[in-house]
């Protein structure tokens, strides 16, 4: 008799917990793995683009390219507080997704700029960590390019299922 009462009470408690988990409903305009609706994502993407960044999307990949001088002043390695709006908008966009991989790529023209570029990449990586981006993997690299990408920063993001 004691075991029967114990079993029934455990089943009641489990039923209450399961019904609480099922109360989170799907919201229209929201895709799997997203914290934001499509409308909010588009609004943030337009804000990022208005700040002077280029956004490229291909499937689950999102690439955001920003000129370095828009985020850093001269050869500084500390984030510029005057242009923090751009980084805040990028962080808001990345925070829309539940599971992502983020690679911060700092492009340079010449090899002698590698030290400064590495410190900039680490500063951006730290900034995104402090903004609590839900990235499964967040890392930064420096690449040498003598093309239209030189002196730019790319936030390459892949959404995970």
ABEGO torsion letter per residue (X at the ends): XAAAAAAAAAAAAAAAAAAAAAABBBBBGBBBGBABBAAAAAAAAAAAAAAGBBBBBBEABBBBBBBAAAABBEABABBBAAAAAAAAAAAAAAAABABBBBBBBBBBABAAAAAAAAAAAAAAAAAAAAAGBBBABBBBBBBBBBBAABGBBBBBBBBBX
